[in-house]
């Protein structure tokens, strides 16, 4: 393989990796939103019907929402990979 083919291959590989990262990030956002809607509905339902004293669904909402902004290496967070590859 000549150098031009290798460069083209590397560029295509970067494009595919970015597309995959965006795709995976989208799945994680959907899972986060649906999971927290479920937890919030469950907590509000039990809060009203069983007279629970605590609305706890904010805890996982904040924890898992901030998880991606935790200072991890870029390879561990899809959002950081997206920002890094621009």
C-alpha positions, 0 to 999 in steps of 0.5 A: 500500500502506498502512503496515499492509501494509508492516509485515506484509510486512516481518515476513513477510520476516523470518520467511522469511529466518530460516527460510531461514537455519535451513535453510541452516545445517542443510545446512552442519552435515550437510555438515560432519559427513559430510565430517569423518567421511569424512576421519577414516575415511580418515585412520584407515584409512591410519594403520593400513594404511600405517603413517602416523605422523600423525593429521591429520584433527583439523586440518580438524575444528578449522579448519572447526569454528571457522570459523563463530565467526571474527569475521565480519560477521553476514551471512557466517555463518548461525549469527551471523544466527540468534543476531542475529535471536533 
